[in-house]
Amino acid sequence: MSNIQEPQYSHLSKEAPASQTPFVLALDEVVPTVSVSRPVLNGDWSIDPRNPKTWSLRCRIYHTAIPAIYCFVATFNTSVYAPGIYQLADQFQTSETLAILGLSIYLFGLAFGPMIGGPISENYGRKPVYLYTLPVFILATMGAGLSRNVAAFVVCRFLAGLAGASCLAVSAGTVADVWDMALGGGLAAVLVVQMGFSGASIAPLVGGYIIQTRNDWRWTMWAVLIMTAPLLAAVVCSKETSKKQILKHETKPEGLPDRQRLQLRLILLRPMMMLFMEPIASITVYNAFVYGIFFAFFHGYTYVFGRVYNFTSAEVGLTFIGIFIGVTLAVPTFIVVNKTLYAKAKAKAPDGRPPPEERLYSSILGSIGISVSLFWFAWTARADVHWIVPTAAGALFGWGIVSLFLGMVIYLIETYQANHGASANAALTFLRFSVGASFPLFVIQMYDRLGISWAISLIGFISVVLLPIPWVLYRWGPFLRSKSTFGPSKI
């Protein structure tokens, strides 16, 4: 049997293949594609040894740990220097707002990075994204630690965020590559997402301890470097997980520069197209708002526990243990939901694969927890109430936000699968970090003008308005997915 197929000129087809979007069809009409292929083992990719889903359990865990740890480090770097903001402002002789800008600009970098890394990973592979962005992340973080003025610090923070962001989008694609979502993939995705939130929630605790003991905010940057260096070695030793790249010799387009340039443009535009054209992209609005609150809490905690309870930097950092406990408890909650409600739906499904909406139970529970926790914190953060009470509200908030996010991320992964899962996650990441970057810039002013109770209550009222979104998605999700341009039936 010959390994070479006849050239295929898809632009001569009168009808678009089911696997093509209108954008890909338009591309094929401009420039023909010539492909070279050899057969997959027994014609079945599911049993082919090159398929990452058939790798050993140890190998799959290794390739899941890389994006999980990368996500932890990237989000850890968002807020680790937050306890040292006042020290940084004093050292650089600048305002508190400009010192906070180092956090916000890093979040803007996290917002834009996945818009490039996510779609590129779908077309050129996951490993190159990890391999090329991690050294940039390390160098930019080092530059931030060596900065001698606030301008250099802010620029380096943006570059670090831009480089570190790729893992936040590519992680979803990697999980979809390596795991069957019905057979362990859900738990893998949960752990990767949980690591991202754990990094952000534990960072102020570590940062507060560093500021208290070292009395130098630069050591917060060195702490990030110490965690990141071993990760680079792990990435170098990893393998490619993208099916498209593993089989690149079987479906390799022969070099046509005009087509490749046009394809690259469409690849980079895909997340933005999904953000504005996909019906289910509305969930990104709710996620973005909640993520904004999450980062607003970092400064809110410093404000509340520093001014109301007169805590030191290290003591303020300890209060974040509440959020960390909540973030951690969200994982067993998701597992329990998965073993009960989702298991029932799976048993009823004819093929054992229930619709993606069955993953939204934890999001529904989390949406309630978020609203309750905000009002709880708003009216108990007072000098006459013991500090443990608002700290407990933070635990409920941490549990609620991760429960909400877990359900929605896995919903996106199952809806778009490996082909466009990274782009869908990139669109989600872009919006949530863009909003998250803006909240810290005005939250302190809001506390000063409205007072702690009413400022947080205002956020709570908005969360109540947005609370029905997971419920609506659960009810009408199948109809919305039927209108999708990028769903599995369209790619």
C-alpha positions as CSV (number, residue, x, y, z in Angstrom):
1,M,0.0,0.0,0.0
2,S,1.5,3.3,-1.0
3,N,2.1,5.9,1.6
4,I,1.5,8.8,-0.9
5,Q,-2.0,9.9,-1.7
6,E,-3.0,11.8,-4.7
7,P,-3.0,15.6,-4.2
8,Q,-6.4,16.8,-2.9
9,Y,-7.7,20.2,-4.1
10,S,-10.4,21.0,-1.7
11,H,-11.3,24.2,-3.5
12,L,-12.8,22.2,-6.3
13,S,-15.4,20.8,-3.9
14,K,-18.8,22.2,-4.3
15,E,-19.8,21.5,-0.7
16,A,-17.9,22.3,2.5
17,P,-16.8,19.2,4.4
18,A,-18.4,18.9,7.8
19,S,-15.0,19.3,9.4
20,Q,-14.5,22.8,8.0
21,T,-15.7,26.2,9.2
22,P,-16.7,28.8,6.7
23,F,-13.3,30.5,7.4
24,V,-11.3,27.4,6.5
25,L,-13.5,26.8,3.4
26,A,-12.7,30.4,2.2
27,L,-9.0,29.7,2.7
28,D,-9.1,26.5,0.6
29,E,-10.9,28.4,-2.2
30,V,-8.0,30.8,-2.3
31,V,-5.1,28.3,-2.2
32,P,-5.3,24.5,-2.7
33,T,-4.0,22.1,-0.1
34,V,-1.7,19.3,-1.0
35,S,-1.4,16.6,1.7
36,V,0.8,13.7,2.2
37,S,-0.4,10.9,4.5
38,R,0.2,7.5,5.9
39,P,-2.5,5.4,7.6
40,V,-3.1,5.5,11.3
41,L,-2.6,2.1,13.0
42,N,-5.5,-0.2,11.9
43,G,-7.3,2.9,10.8
44,D,-8.2,3.7,14.4
45,W,-6.5,6.6,16.2
46,S,-7.9,5.6,19.5
47,I,-5.6,2.5,19.7
48,D,-2.6,4.0,17.9
49,P,0.4,4.1,20.3
50,R,1.2,7.7,19.2
51,N,-2.1,8.8,20.6
52,P,-1.4,10.5,24.0
53,K,-4.5,8.9,25.4
54,T,-2.8,5.5,25.0
55,W,0.4,6.5,26.8
56,S,1.2,5.0,30.2
57,L,-0.5,6.5,33.2
58,R,2.8,7.8,34.5
59,C,3.5,9.5,31.2
60,R,0.1,11.1,31.1
61,I,0.4,12.4,34.7
62,Y,3.8,13.8,33.8
63,H,2.3,15.7,30.8
64,T,-0.6,16.9,33.0
65,A,1.7,18.1,35.8
66,I,3.6,20.4,33.5
67,P,0.7,22.8,32.7
68,A,-0.7,22.4,36.2
69,I,2.6,23.6,37.8
70,Y,3.0,26.3,35.1
71,C,-0.5,27.6,35.9
72,F,0.4,27.6,39.6
73,V,3.5,29.6,39.1
74,A,1.9,32.0,36.6
75,T,-1.0,32.8,38.9
76,F,1.3,32.8,42.0
77,N,3.3,35.6,40.3
78,T,0.1,37.7,40.1
79,S,-0.1,38.6,43.7
80,V,3.0,37.4,45.5
81,Y,4.4,40.9,45.7
82,A,1.0,42.4,46.8
83,P,2.1,42.6,50.5
84,G,5.1,44.6,49.4
85,I,3.3,47.3,47.4
86,Y,3.8,50.0,50.1
87,Q,7.5,49.1,50.3
88,L,7.9,49.2,46.5
89,A,6.1,52.5,46.3
90,D,8.4,54.0,49.0
91,Q,11.6,52.6,47.3
92,F,10.7,53.9,43.9
93,Q,9.3,57.2,45.3
94,T,6.0,56.7,43.5
95,S,2.2,56.5,44.3
96,E,0.4,53.5,45.6
97,T,-1.7,53.4,42.4
98,L,1.4,53.1,40.3
99,A,2.8,50.4,42.6
100,I,-0.5,48.5,42.2
101,L,-0.1,48.9,38.4
102,G,2.5,46.1,38.6
103,L,-0.3,43.7,39.5
104,S,-2.8,45.1,37.0
105,I,-0.4,45.2,34.1
106,Y,0.7,41.6,34.8
107,L,-3.0,40.6,34.6
108,F,-3.3,42.4,31.2
109,G,-0.4,40.4,30.0
110,L,-2.2,37.2,31.2
111,A,-5.2,38.4,29.3
112,F,-3.5,38.9,25.9
113,G,-1.0,36.0,26.0
114,P,-3.6,33.2,25.5
115,M,-5.0,35.0,22.5
116,I,-1.7,34.1,20.8
117,G,-0.6,31.0,22.5
118,G,-4.0,29.2,22.5
119,P,-4.7,29.1,18.8
120,I,-1.1,28.7,17.8
121,S,-0.9,25.6,20.0
122,E,-3.9,24.1,18.1
123,N,-2.1,24.5,14.8
124,Y,1.6,24.2,15.7
125,G,1.6,22.1,18.9
126,R,1.5,22.5,22.6
127,K,5.2,21.9,23.4
128,P,6.6,24.8,21.3
129,V,4.3,27.2,23.3
130,Y,5.6,25.9,26.6
131,L,9.2,25.7,25.4
132,Y,9.4,29.3,24.0
133,T,7.3,31.1,26.6
134,L,8.8,29.7,29.8
135,P,12.3,31.2,29.2
136,V,10.8,34.6,28.5
137,F,8.7,34.3,31.7
138,I,11.9,33.6,33.7
139,L,13.9,36.5,32.1
140,A,11.1,39.0,32.5
141,T,10.5,38.0,36.2
142,M,14.3,38.4,36.8
143,G,14.1,41.8,35.1
144,A,11.3,42.8,37.4
145,G,13.3,41.8,40.5
146,L,16.3,43.8,39.2
147,S,14.3,46.9,38.2
148,R,15.6,50.3,39.5
149,N,12.5,52.3,38.7
150,V,8.7,51.7,38.4
151,A,8.7,52.0,34.6
152,A,11.1,49.1,34.1
153,F,9.2,47.1,36.8
154,V,5.9,47.6,35.0
155,V,7.3,46.7,31.6
156,C,8.9,43.5,32.9
157,R,5.7,42.5,34.7
158,F,3.7,42.9,31.5
159,L,6.2,40.7,29.5
160,A,6.1,38.1,32.3
161,G,2.3,38.0,32.2
162,L,2.3,37.8,28.4
163,A,4.7,34.9,28.4
164,G,3.2,33.1,31.4
165,A,-0.3,33.4,30.1
166,S,0.1,30.8,27.4
167,C,-0.2,27.9,29.9
168,L,-3.6,29.2,31.0
169,A,-5.1,28.5,27.6
170,V,-2.9,25.7,26.4
171,S,-3.5,23.7,29.6
172,A,-7.1,23.0,28.5
173,G,-5.9,21.7,25.1
174,T,-3.2,19.5,26.7
175,V,-5.8,17.9,29.1
176,A,-8.1,17.2,26.1
177,D,-5.2,15.7,24.2
178,V,-4.0,13.4,27.0
179,W,-7.2,12.3,28.7
180,D,-10.6,11.1,27.7
181,M,-13.0,13.5,29.5
182,A,-15.3,10.6,30.4
183,L,-12.5,8.5,31.8
184,G,-10.4,10.6,34.1
185,G,-10.1,13.8,32.0
186,G,-12.6,15.6,34.2
187,L,-10.5,15.1,37.3
188,A,-7.3,16.1,35.4
189,A,-8.9,19.3,34.3
190,V,-10.2,20.0,37.8
191,L,-6.7,19.6,39.2
192,V,-5.1,21.9,36.6
193,V,-7.7,24.6,37.2
194,Q,-7.4,24.2,41.0
195,M,-3.7,24.7,40.8
196,G,-4.2,28.0,39.0
197,F,-6.4,29.3,41.7
198,S,-4.2,27.9,44.5
199,G,-1.2,29.8,43.2
200,A,-3.1,33.1,43.3
201,S,-4.6,32.5,46.7
202,I,-1.5,31.2,48.5
203,A,0.8,33.9,47.0
204,P,-0.1,36.7,49.5
205,L,0.6,34.4,52.4
206,V,4.1,33.6,51.0
207,G,4.6,37.2,50.0
208,G,3.7,38.5,53.4
209,Y,6.1,36.1,55.1
210,I,8.9,37.2,52.7
211,I,8.3,40.9,53.4
212,Q,8.1,40.2,57.1
213,T,11.4,38.2,57.2
214,R,13.5,39.6,54.3
215,N,12.0,43.1,54.4
216,D,12.6,43.3,50.6
217,W,9.9,43.0,48.0
218,R,12.5,41.8,45.4
219,W,12.6,38.4,47.2
220,T,9.1,37.8,46.0
221,M,10.4,37.7,42.4
222,W,13.3,35.4,43.4
223,A,10.8,33.0,45.0
224,V,9.0,32.8,41.6
225,L,12.3,32.1,39.8
226,I,13.2,29.3,42.3
227,M,9.9,27.6,41.5
228,T,10.1,28.1,37.7
229,A,13.7,26.9,36.9
230,P,13.0,23.1,37.4
231,L,9.8,23.4,35.3
232,L,11.9,24.4,32.3
233,A,13.8,21.1,32.5
234,A,10.6,19.2,32.7
235,V,9.2,21.0,29.5
236,V,12.4,20.2,27.6
237,C,12.0,16.5,28.4
238,S,8.3,16.4,27.5
239,K,6.6,15.2,24.2
240,E,4.2,16.8,21.9
241,T,0.5,15.9,22.7
242,S,-1.4,17.6,19.8
243,K,-2.7,15.0,17.4
244,K,-2.4,17.4,14.5
245,Q,1.3,17.8,15.2
246,I,1.9,14.1,16.0
247,L,0.4,13.2,12.6
248,K,2.0,16.2,10.8
249,H,3.8,13.9,8.4
250,E,0.4,12.3,7.5
251,T,-1.4,15.5,6.7
252,K,1.4,17.9,6.0
253,P,0.5,20.8,3.8
254,E,3.1,21.5,1.1
255,G,4.6,24.9,1.5
256,L,2.4,27.6,0.0
257,P,3.4,30.9,1.7
258,D,0.3,32.8,0.8
259,R,-1.9,30.1,2.3
260,Q,0.2,29.8,5.4
261,R,0.2,33.6,6.0
262,L,-3.6,33.7,5.6
263,Q,-4.0,30.7,7.9
264,L,-1.9,32.3,10.6
265,R,-4.1,35.4,10.5
266,L,-7.2,33.3,10.9
267,I,-5.6,31.2,13.7
268,L,-4.8,34.4,15.7
269,L,-8.3,35.8,15.1
270,R,-10.1,32.7,16.2
271,P,-10.4,33.4,20.0
272,M,-11.7,36.9,19.3
273,M,-14.2,35.5,16.8
274,M,-15.4,32.9,19.3
275,L,-15.7,35.6,22.0
276,F,-18.1,37.7,19.9
277,M,-19.7,35.1,17.7
278,E,-20.3,32.0,19.9
279,P,-23.7,32.0,21.8
280,I,-22.3,30.2,24.8
281,A,-19.5,32.8,25.1
282,S,-21.8,34.7,27.4
283,I,-20.5,32.6,30.3
284,T,-17.2,34.5,29.9
285,V,-19.0,37.6,31.2
286,Y,-19.8,36.0,34.5
287,N,-16.4,34.4,34.9
288,A,-14.7,37.8,34.1
289,F,-16.7,39.6,36.8
290,V,-16.0,36.9,39.4
291,Y,-12.3,36.9,38.6
292,G,-12.3,40.7,39.0
293,I,-13.6,40.2,42.5
294,F,-11.0,37.5,43.2
295,F,-8.1,39.9,42.5
296,A,-9.9,42.8,44.2
297,F,-9.9,40.7,47.3
298,F,-6.1,40.7,47.4
299,H,-6.2,44.5,48.0
300,G,-9.4,44.4,50.0
301,Y,-7.9,42.0,52.5
302,T,-4.9,44.2,52.9
303,Y,-7.2,47.2,53.4
304,V,-9.7,45.5,55.8
305,F,-7.3,43.4,57.9
306,G,-4.6,46.0,57.9
307,R,-6.7,49.1,58.8
308,V,-9.6,47.5,60.6
309,Y,-7.8,44.8,62.6
310,N,-4.3,46.4,62.5
311,F,-2.6,43.2,61.2
312,T,1.0,43.1,60.0
313,S,1.9,42.1,56.5
314,A,2.5,38.5,57.6
315,E,-0.7,38.4,59.6
316,V,-2.7,39.8,56.6
317,G,-1.1,37.0,54.5
318,L,-2.3,34.4,57.0
319,T,-5.9,35.5,56.4
320,F,-5.6,34.3,52.8
321,I,-5.5,30.7,54.2
322,G,-9.3,31.0,54.3
323,I,-9.5,31.5,50.6
324,F,-6.9,28.8,50.0
325,I,-9.0,26.3,52.1
326,G,-12.1,27.2,50.1
327,V,-10.2,26.7,46.8
328,T,-8.9,23.3,48.0
329,L,-12.4,22.1,49.1
330,A,-13.8,22.9,45.7
331,V,-12.0,19.9,44.3
332,P,-13.6,17.2,46.5
333,T,-16.9,19.0,46.0
334,F,-16.6,18.6,42.3
335,I,-15.6,15.0,42.7
336,V,-18.6,14.3,44.8
337,V,-20.9,16.0,42.3
338,N,-19.1,14.0,39.5
339,K,-19.7,10.7,41.3
340,T,-23.4,11.4,42.0
341,L,-25.3,13.7,39.8
342,Y,-23.0,13.4,36.8
343,A,-22.7,9.6,37.2
344,K,-26.5,9.4,37.1
345,A,-26.6,11.4,33.8
346,K,-23.8,9.2,32.4
347,A,-25.8,6.0,33.2
348,K,-28.9,7.4,31.5
349,A,-27.0,8.5,28.3
350,P,-27.3,5.9,25.5
351,D,-23.6,6.0,24.7
352,G,-22.4,6.7,28.2
353,R,-21.5,10.3,27.3
354,P,-24.0,12.8,28.7
355,P,-24.3,16.3,27.2
356,P,-21.7,18.9,28.4
357,E,-24.4,20.7,30.4
358,E,-24.3,17.9,33.0
359,R,-20.9,19.4,34.0
360,L,-22.5,22.6,35.2
361,Y,-23.8,21.3,38.6
362,S,-20.7,22.7,40.5
363,S,-21.1,26.0,38.7
364,I,-24.7,26.3,39.8
365,L,-23.6,25.6,43.4
366,G,-20.6,28.0,43.2
367,S,-22.7,30.9,41.9
368,I,-24.8,30.7,45.1
369,G,-21.7,30.5,47.3
370,I,-20.1,33.6,45.7
371,S,-23.1,35.9,46.3
372,V,-23.6,34.6,49.9
373,S,-19.9,35.1,50.7
374,L,-19.8,38.7,49.5
375,F,-22.6,39.8,51.7
376,W,-21.2,37.8,54.6
377,F,-17.8,39.5,54.3
378,A,-19.4,42.9,53.7
379,W,-21.2,43.1,57.0
380,T,-18.8,41.2,59.3
381,A,-15.6,43.0,58.4
382,R,-15.9,45.3,61.4
383,A,-13.7,45.9,64.4
384,D,-16.4,44.6,66.8
385,V,-16.5,41.3,65.0
386,H,-13.8,38.7,65.4
387,W,-11.4,38.5,62.4
388,I,-12.1,34.8,62.0
389,V,-15.7,35.6,60.8
390,P,-14.8,37.6,57.6
391,T,-11.9,35.1,57.0
392,A,-14.5,32.3,56.9
393,A,-16.4,34.3,54.4
394,G,-13.3,34.2,52.2
395,A,-13.3,30.4,52.4
396,L,-16.8,30.3,51.1
397,F,-15.8,32.8,48.3
398,G,-12.8,30.7,47.3
399,W,-14.9,27.5,47.2
400,G,-17.6,29.3,45.2
401,I,-15.3,30.8,42.5
402,V,-13.4,27.6,41.9
403,S,-16.6,25.5,41.8
404,L,-18.1,27.9,39.3
405,F,-14.9,28.0,37.2
406,L,-14.4,24.2,37.2
407,G,-17.8,23.4,35.8
408,M,-17.5,26.1,33.1
409,V,-14.0,25.2,32.0
410,I,-14.8,21.5,31.6
411,Y,-18.1,22.5,29.9
412,L,-16.0,24.4,27.3
413,I,-13.5,21.5,26.9
414,E,-16.3,19.0,26.3
415,T,-18.1,21.4,23.9
416,Y,-15.1,22.3,21.7
417,Q,-12.8,19.3,22.5
418,A,-9.1,19.3,21.5
419,N,-9.5,21.1,18.2
420,H,-10.8,24.4,19.5
421,G,-10.7,23.9,23.2
422,A,-7.6,26.1,23.6
423,S,-9.1,28.9,21.6
424,A,-12.3,28.8,23.7
425,N,-10.2,28.9,26.9
426,A,-8.1,31.7,25.4
427,A,-11.3,33.8,24.8
428,L,-12.4,33.0,28.4
429,T,-8.9,33.9,29.8
430,F,-8.7,37.1,27.8
431,L,-11.9,38.5,29.2
432,R,-11.5,37.4,32.8
433,F,-8.0,38.7,33.2
434,S,-8.9,42.0,31.4
435,V,-11.6,42.6,34.0
436,G,-9.4,41.2,36.8
437,A,-6.7,43.7,35.8
438,S,-9.1,46.7,36.2
439,F,-10.6,45.9,39.6
440,P,-7.5,46.5,41.7
441,L,-7.1,50.0,40.2
442,F,-10.4,51.3,41.8
443,V,-11.3,48.9,44.6
444,I,-9.4,50.9,47.3
445,Q,-11.0,54.2,46.2
446,M,-14.4,52.4,46.3
447,Y,-13.7,51.3,49.9
448,D,-12.7,54.8,50.9
449,R,-15.8,56.5,49.4
450,L,-18.5,53.9,50.1
451,G,-17.1,52.2,53.1
452,I,-16.3,48.5,53.3
453,S,-19.8,47.2,53.9
454,W,-21.5,49.1,51.0
455,A,-18.6,48.8,48.6
456,I,-18.6,45.0,48.9
457,S,-22.4,44.9,49.0
458,L,-22.5,46.7,45.7
459,I,-20.4,43.9,44.2
460,G,-22.7,41.4,45.9
461,F,-25.8,42.9,44.2
462,I,-24.1,42.6,40.8
463,S,-23.3,39.0,41.5
464,V,-26.9,38.3,42.3
465,V,-27.9,39.7,38.9
466,L,-25.4,37.5,37.1
467,L,-26.1,34.4,39.3
468,P,-28.7,32.8,36.9
469,I,-26.2,32.4,34.1
470,P,-25.1,28.8,34.9
471,W,-28.8,27.9,35.4
472,V,-29.8,29.4,32.1
473,L,-26.9,27.6,30.4
474,Y,-27.9,24.3,31.9
475,R,-31.5,24.7,30.6
476,W,-30.8,26.1,27.1
477,G,-27.2,25.0,26.5
478,P,-28.1,22.4,23.9
479,F,-30.0,25.0,21.8
480,L,-27.0,27.4,22.1
481,R,-24.5,24.7,21.1
482,S,-26.6,23.9,18.0
483,K,-25.9,27.5,16.9
484,S,-22.1,27.1,17.4
485,T,-19.7,27.7,14.5
486,F,-16.8,25.9,16.2
487,G,-18.4,23.0,17.9
488,P,-17.2,19.4,17.3
489,S,-19.7,18.9,14.4
490,K,-18.3,22.0,12.7
491,I,-14.6,21.3,13.0
